[in-house]
Amino acid sequence: MTQASVLFAVLALAAASAHAGKLSCGKTSTGEFASTSKCSYSGTSLADAYAAVRAAGHTTDHMPKTLPAKNTQRHIDEDTVVITKWQGRQKVSVCEENAAEYCVILKQNKGRVAIQYIDASP
């Protein structure tokens, strides 16, 4: 490996880590029909925030590995569907719907991404 390629690799890693944000979550509130958790991601990229959410284990196995750039609907089986729905450029929800519903909602907000998890089980 040449010195230039090593330097390029180091700079690429430094640039990637400079854009990485931090995920912080509060307590979960439980209501009669659903539990809700609120988190915040210290960055502005919805895709990066979704990756942090996924890495923290706050998604289901059927949800996409990366945030789709457009609205999607994927049928897993007869009873289960995963829907990604964009509402403008600053808000997106990724939901798994079956007998229960689990949603991750991300919204850009002044240098941060507000994240809400909703778990509605029957």
N, C-alpha and C positions, 0 to 999 in steps of 0.2 A: 504494500500500500504506500503510495507516495505521500509526501508531507502535505501537498495541496489537497488530496482526497481526505486525509485525516482532518485537516482544518475545516473542510467543507462539512464533514459529518458532525464535527463538534458544533459548528455554527448552526446547522440544521436542527440539532437537538436543543440548543439554547433557544432558538426561535420558537420551537414547538412548546417548550416549557414556559416561555414568557407569556404565551397566550392561554396556558392552562389555568383554569379557575379552581375555586374551592367550593365544595358542596357542604352546606350546613343545614341541619334540620331541627325543627322544634318538636314538641310533643304531639302525639296523635290524639285527636278528639274523636270520641265515639258517640254517635247518635243512635236513634232508634233503627234507622235503615242503612246507615253507612258510617264508615270511619274515614276521617280525613287527616292527612298530614301535610304540613307546609314546610317547604325548604327554600333555600336561596342559593344561587350559584353566582360566584363573583367573577363574571365574565359576561360578554354580550352575545356569544354564539349559541343559538338554540341547539345546534348539532353537538357542540362540545358539552353543553349542559345535559343533553340526553345521554351522551356517552358516560358522563359522570354518574348520572342516575342509574344507568345500566350496570356500571362497574360496582356501585354500592348495593346492587341487588334489589332495586326498587321497581323492576319490571317483571313481567311473566316470561316464561320460556317461549311463548308464541310471539311475543312482541318483536319487532324488527331489531336486528343487531345495530343498525345505524338509522338515524332519523331520515325517513324518505323526504325528498325535496318537493313532493306533490301529494295530493290526496290519494290514498290507497284504500282498498278493501280486499282483505285476503281471508277466504274461507278455509278454516283449519279442518273442520269436519261438519257434520250435519247441524250441530248445535253451537259451534264456536266460530266467531268471526273477529278479526283484528282490523280496526279502522283507524287510519291516520287522517285527521282533518285539519287543514290549515285555515285559519281565519285571519286573512291578511298576511303580512310578512313577519309580524311580531308575536303571533300566538298560534300554538299548535297543540292538538290533543292526540294521544295515542291510547286507544281503548281496546280491551279484550272483552267481548260480550259473549256470554253464554248464560247459564242459569244465574250467574252472578255477573257483576260488571266491575272491572278494574281499569281505572284511567290514570294516565299521567298527563298533566296539563302544564305546558311551559309558556311563559309570557315574558318578553323582553321588557325591562323597566329600568331606565336610567342607569346604565352600566352594570346591571345585574339581570339575572333571569329568575323570576319568581316561579316556583314549581309547586304544584299541588297534586297529591295522590289521593284518589278516591276509591275506596273498596266497598262496594255495595253488594253484600251477600244476602241471600234470602233467609 
